Amino acid sequence: MSGRAGLRRPLAALLLLATAAVYGYSAWTKWVDPAGFALALSGYGFGPGAVAALGLAVPAGETALALALLLAWIWTPRRVPLLLWLAAAGFVAFTALMSWALATGRGVSGCGCFGGAEPVGPWDVVRDVLFLALAAAGALLWPKAEADRASPAEEPGGDEPAVAPASRGARVG
């Protein structure tokens, strides 16, 4: 590999790691300050029941996605593009929420993205669009050979017992 082709794999891996880091850091800020995240959710107009449910579901989902990206990179590279598209879909949802909050004046208690209590502003929308581009670029750049590669358990001789091929013309019994 040379030139651009030689950069594709490391660049895709860097984009995967960056996307996992964004989701991981975002989850961590919510786990360490659940009251701050609950306040941000309340600022969007969510009721107490939704705040309680989202207060657990959002950081759990972000944590799971960050870990899934890292583990897929190690053990099942063919699943990486799907997970990066899932991450991109999450950024679409976050971008839509930030855009709605900006247009309606909601989100006055902060976006809830990475801690802090600054009201939602244009930068939050731009940042989420950039994160969306990061994940989508990673999915598009992920090497096809990596995406087609099976995990060790799925390869012949992995966890399944080896079966000798039948001999051509062999008689049974």
Secondary structure, DSSP 8 states (H G I E B T S, - for coil): --HHHHHHHHHHHHHHHHHHHHHHHHHHHHHH-HHHHHHHHHHTT--HHHHHHHHHHHHHHHHHHHHHHHHHHHH-GGGHHHHHHHHHHHHHHHHHHHHHHHHHT--TT--SSSS------HHHHHHHHHHHHHHHHHHHHS-HHHHH---GGGSTTSSS-------TT----
